[in-house]
Amino acid sequence: MNRAKVLGATVLAAGLALAPDSAAAQAEVGAQVDLFSAYVWRGLSLTNKPVAQPSAYISFPAGQASVTVGGWASIDLGTYDDPEDDISESGGVGSFNLAEFDPYAEVSFPAGKATLTGGITGYIYPNDFGLTDDFNTWEVYGKVGFDVPLAPEIAVYYDIDKIEGAYIQGSVAHSVPLNETLSLDLGALAGFSAGQHADLDEFGNPRAEFYNFAENGLTHIDVSAGLPFSAGALAITPVVHVQISSDEATKFNSPSNADEDIKLWGGVSIGWSRTLGEAPAEE
């Protein structure tokens, strides 16, 4: 497949994971930085060297709802000088290069044991190589999560600009206590394309100008394990992901390894949040 035509971006998992409870009575600000061995978005390998992914948000109450606005970015940390094995969002022109910026805004509100969320996010690529502003696009999304065992959630993202198709994701999560202070956070998700495909012709060539996946249907399954702990005001979570790829696009990991059924990557997330008007915690 032609990687130059594959539109890459992020779910904003870091920013959304920090979003406060929709019933919160006060405004909250937070920031997070993820340091990962690779950038994998919806099963797609967008960068196969280490990345730093900072994010920040502010959330405030609006009646029973909460409104959150924020931004997320991905920074290529390495130098991509091997065309046979390296892939980079920013074209591999140098290290410590801002490859992507995603602004977003969303509103969440409770509905019994469910939480409903709707929002919009942009995918902005500031470089002259790799993914450029030709690939900039916007998505609207809706999610419903349930406060029941395994915390099931279903999310639908619809590209309203370049791709004009939907991506659907279902997920579950469970926390296993290890002792009084530590727990093991387990998660699993499955992704599905519903219109974000390449529209392949009978010879396997893409007819769509912009697309994310080769075909519609199951794209990948991701299983993760994290070990969150606190260090002062910081929340630190080492995490590892194992992915089972289904779509030909999600099997791509590098020019020399374009048919990988299993992917493994991981890293650490470091987050901070504070309720506005709340006194800082004593050291």
C-alpha positions in Angstrom: 0.0 0.0 0.0 1.1 3.6 -0.6 2.0 5.0 2.8 1.9 8.5 1.5 -1.8 8.2 1.1 -2.5 6.8 4.6 -3.8 9.5 6.9 -2.4 9.1 10.4 -3.3 10.7 13.7 -4.2 9.8 17.3 -7.3 8.9 19.5 -6.1 11.4 22.0 -6.1 8.6 24.5 -3.7 10.5 26.8 -5.9 13.6 27.0 -9.2 11.7 27.3 -7.8 9.4 30.0 -7.1 12.4 32.1 -10.6 13.9 31.6 -12.4 14.4 35.0 -15.7 12.9 36.1 -18.5 14.6 34.3 -20.3 15.3 37.6 -17.3 17.2 39.0 -18.4 20.5 40.6 -15.1 22.4 40.0 -12.9 23.1 37.0 -9.8 21.0 36.6 -6.5 21.3 34.7 -4.1 18.6 33.8 -1.1 17.6 31.7 0.5 14.4 30.7 3.5 13.2 28.7 3.8 9.7 27.2 7.1 8.2 26.3 6.6 5.3 24.0 8.8 3.0 21.9 6.7 3.7 18.9 3.6 5.6 17.8 0.7 3.2 17.0 -2.6 4.8 16.3 -5.7 2.6 15.8 -3.4 -0.3 15.0 -1.4 1.7 12.4 2.3 2.1 12.9 2.9 5.8 12.2 6.4 6.0 13.7 8.5 2.9 14.6 11.0 4.7 16.8 10.6 6.4 20.2 8.2 9.3 20.6 7.2 11.9 23.2 3.5 12.7 23.3 2.6 15.6 25.6 -1.0 16.8 26.2 -2.8 19.3 28.3 -6.5 20.0 29.1 -8.8 22.2 31.1 -12.3 20.9 32.1 -15.1 22.9 33.7 -18.7 22.1 34.8 -21.7 23.1 32.8 -24.8 22.1 34.7 -24.7 18.3 35.0 -22.2 18.1 32.2 -18.5 18.8 31.9 -16.8 20.6 29.0 -13.2 19.7 28.2 -10.8 21.5 25.8 -7.2 20.4 25.2 -4.4 19.5 22.8 -2.2 16.6 22.2 1.1 16.4 20.2 3.5 13.8 18.9 7.2 14.5 18.7 9.6 12.2 16.8 12.6 11.7 19.1 14.9 9.7 16.8 16.6 10.3 13.5 15.1 8.2 10.7 18.0 7.4 8.3 17.2 3.8 7.2 14.6 3.8 4.4 14.3 0.0 4.7 13.3 -0.1 8.4 12.3 3.4 9.5 9.0 5.1 9.2 8.3 8.6 10.4 5.2 11.0 10.4 7.5 14.0 9.8 9.5 12.5 7.0 12.5 11.6 9.0 14.3 14.9 8.4 15.6 15.2 12.0 15.2 14.3 15.6 13.0 16.1 18.2 10.6 17.1 15.5 7.0 18.0 16.1 5.1 15.7 13.8 1.5 16.2 14.8 -0.8 18.4 16.8 -4.4 17.5 17.7 -6.7 20.1 19.3 -10.0 18.8 20.7 -13.1 19.8 22.5 -15.8 17.5 24.1 -18.7 17.5 26.4 -19.7 14.7 28.8 -22.7 14.1 30.9 -24.1 11.3 33.1 -27.1 9.2 32.1 -27.7 6.7 34.9 -24.9 4.2 34.9 -23.6 5.5 31.6 -21.5 8.5 30.6 -22.2 10.0 27.2 -19.5 12.0 25.4 -19.4 13.9 22.2 -16.6 16.0 20.7 -14.5 17.1 17.8 -10.8 16.8 17.1 -8.4 18.0 14.5 -5.3 16.4 13.1 -2.7 18.9 12.2 0.6 18.0 10.5 3.1 21.0 10.4 6.0 19.5 8.4 7.0 19.8 4.7 7.8 16.1 4.5 6.0 12.9 5.4 2.5 13.8 6.6 2.0 17.5 5.6 -0.9 19.9 5.8 -2.4 18.1 2.7 -3.4 15.5 5.2 -4.9 17.8 7.9 -8.4 16.6 8.7 -11.2 16.7 11.4 -13.3 14.1 13.1 -16.4 14.2 15.2 -17.0 11.5 17.7 -19.4 10.1 20.3 -18.8 7.6 23.1 -20.8 5.8 25.7 -19.2 4.2 28.7 -20.9 2.2 31.4 -20.1 2.1 35.2 -20.5 -1.7 35.4 -18.0 -4.5 35.7 -15.3 -4.4 33.0 -16.3 -0.8 32.2 -17.4 -1.4 28.6 -17.2 1.5 26.2 -18.2 1.9 22.6 -16.9 4.9 20.5 -17.6 6.0 17.0 -15.3 8.5 15.2 -16.4 10.0 11.9 -13.9 11.9 9.6 -15.8 14.9 8.2 -13.0 16.2 5.9 -10.4 14.1 4.0 -11.7 10.5 4.5 -15.4 10.9 5.3 -15.7 7.5 6.9 -16.2 6.0 10.3 -14.0 4.1 12.8 -15.7 2.1 15.6 -13.9 0.9 18.7 -15.2 -1.2 21.6 -13.2 -1.7 24.8 -13.2 -3.2 28.3 -11.0 -2.6 31.3 -10.4 -4.2 34.7 -8.1 -3.4 37.6 -6.6 -6.2 39.7 -5.4 -5.2 43.2 -1.9 -6.4 43.9 -1.5 -4.9 47.4 -2.7 -1.9 49.3 -1.0 0.6 47.0 -0.6 -1.2 43.6 -3.0 -2.6 41.1 -2.6 -4.1 37.6 -4.8 -2.3 35.0 -5.8 -4.6 32.2 -7.5 -3.5 29.0 -8.6 -4.9 25.6 -10.1 -3.2 22.6 -11.2 -4.0 19.0 -11.2 -1.6 16.1 -13.4 -1.6 13.0 -13.3 0.4 9.8 -16.7 1.5 8.4 -15.8 3.6 5.4 -12.2 4.5 6.1 -10.9 1.9 3.6 -8.7 2.2 0.5 -11.4 1.1 -2.0 -9.1 -1.4 -3.6 -9.5 -2.4 -7.2 -9.4 -5.9 -8.6 -5.6 -5.7 -8.7 -5.3 -4.5 -5.1 -4.5 -0.9 -5.9 -6.2 1.8 -3.8 -8.8 4.0 -5.6 -9.4 6.3 -2.6 -7.2 9.4 -2.4 -7.1 9.3 1.4 -7.8 6.3 3.7 -6.6 4.7 6.9 -7.2 1.0 6.3 -7.1 -1.4 3.4 -10.6 -2.8 3.9 -13.7 -2.4 6.0 -14.2 -4.7 9.0 -12.0 -5.7 11.9 -8.7 -3.8 11.9 -7.0 -5.0 15.0 -7.3 -6.2 18.6 -5.1 -4.6 21.3 -4.5 -6.0 24.8 -2.7 -3.9 27.3 -1.4 -4.0 30.9 -0.4 -1.1 33.1 1.0 -0.6 36.6 0.0 2.8 37.8 1.5 4.4 40.9 1.9 7.8 42.5 5.1 9.8 43.1 4.1 13.0 44.9 1.7 14.9 42.6 2.5 12.8 39.6 0.6 9.7 38.4 3.1 7.3 36.6 2.0 4.3 34.6 4.3 1.9 32.8 2.3 0.1 30.1 2.8 -2.6 27.5 0.6 -3.3 24.4 0.3 -6.5 22.4 -1.6 -6.1 19.1 -3.2 -8.7 16.9 -3.5 -7.1 13.4 -6.2 -8.1 11.0 -6.2 -5.4 8.2 -3.2 -5.2 5.8 -2.6 -1.6 6.9 -2.3 -2.5 10.5 0.1 -5.3 9.7 2.6 -2.7 8.3 5.5 -2.0 10.6 8.2 -0.9 8.3 9.1 -1.2 4.6 11.0 -4.4 5.3 8.3 -5.8 7.6 4.9 -5.0 6.0 3.0 -8.2 7.1 3.3 -8.4 10.8 0.5 -10.2 12.6 1.7 -9.3 16.1 3.0 -6.0 17.3 4.5 -5.2 20.7 5.3 -1.8 22.1 5.1 0.1 25.3 6.4 3.0 27.5 5.4 5.1 30.4 2.8 7.8 31.0 3.4 10.6 33.5 0.4 12.7 34.4 -0.6 15.6 36.7 -3.9 17.2 37.4 -5.3 19.7 39.8 -8.8 21.0 40.7 -8.8 24.8 40.3 -9.3 26.6 43.6 -7.8 23.6 45.5 -4.8 24.2 47.7 -1.6 22.5 46.4 -0.8 19.2 48.2 1.9 19.6 50.9 5.2 18.0 50.0 
